[in-house]
Amino acid sequence: MIATINFSTRRRRQKGGAVIEMALLGPILILLTAGAIDIARVMYTGMEAATAARAGVQYGAQSTETSTDYAGMQTTAINAAPNVSGLTATASKICTCSTIGAGTVACNAACGSGSLKAYVTVTSRIAFRTVLPYPGVPSSIPVKQTVWMRVQ
């Protein structure tokens, strides 16, 4: 005699299977979702840091007068990223001679046969914090972007 199991008996044996599967897979799904969110957030933070540094260096590269306005470059950089808290910016100016291998020189120096070229740089920094603590990943990740531009 062949044993037959009707539909209602089979259903009673499987009762609660979906709950157990969800209990096992739920934490993994939450961790994967949080990881995807953190990856998106760190990419967004990096783009905001780059945008801020670019805005600051564009302000400083407008003229020789604005190239020494370090506070103005820093303020412009910070104001360019209002959606990110904790952004800091540093600005500086360097000069080089157009001759090959001359390196950096003082911005009031004479270059001899070459011409003096001035550059401004702005570096923006943000300390990114993850949503959850992940094993092997620090909870605070420094995001840094530096932009250089020649003064007009």
Secondary structure, 3 states (H helix, E strand, C coil): CCCCCCHHHHHHHHCCHHHHHHHHHHHHHHHHHHHHHHHHHHHHHHHHHHHHHHHHHHHHCCCCCHHHCHHHHHHHHHHCCCCCCCCEEEEEEEEEECCCCCCEECCCCCCCCCCEEEEEEEEEEEEEECCCCCCCCCCEEEEEEEEEEECC
